[in-house]
Amino acid sequence: MNDITRTYRDRREAGQVLARDLAAYLGRGQLQILGLARGGVPIGREVARALGAPLDVCIVRKLGVPQWPELAMGAVATGGGVVLNTDLLRSLDIGDGAIRDAVTRETAELRRREAAYRAGRGPLDVSGRTVILVDDGIATGASMIAAVRSVREAGAARVIVGAPVGPASVCRSLREEADEVVCSTTPSNFQAVGQVFADFHQVSDDEVRELLRAPG
């Protein structure tokens, strides 16, 4: 991890920086890059190109707190895996009904995105592979934890987490879940992922599909 704050023009540049930080995996056999949809897919495209590995999508949906949907109380991933922030749920007194509603709502959106991005393709087989999970940044870590557990359950041999930015404490805690965590910059004043990007536009479904179709 690097505590010198880097800034990026856009996700493409961030992906190129992250790819350099992941250069040890260049030429590795049985390597698979998975970009967390949506923002992690542009990052993943740059990493996949640099490392000569295939790119696919990993779909994870944040479970937002009812009153503040941008605050994650957990996440749900493909396959139905759910990760919950029990300390936050307890402190905000969020009941089981609100949690069920959020899981139901985000699972429906997850399935919609699977259909939109995969265009009829079945689930990716990661059995025995080294999987690098890439996002455009890490905030609470809930989405990435859900993704790591999902690919481990699917049989991945090793799981690497890569992101261009995240708080040092969360990146350290992710080491309990992943085999390695590579975070290109860990600002001491971390507030939000977008703070290190000049262009942090919302990635569209069409952009994800185009990136997944692009040649390596």
PyMOL commands that set and color helices and strands:
alter all, ss='L'
color gray80, all
select helices_A, chain A and resi 11-21+23-25+40-51+86-92+96-118+142-153+168-174+193-196+205-213
alter helices_A, ss='H'
color red, helices_A
select strands_A, chain A and resi 31-36+55-58+60-64+72-77+82-84+130-134+158-163+180-183
alter strands_A, ss='S'
color yellow, strands_A
deselect
rebuild
show_as cartoon
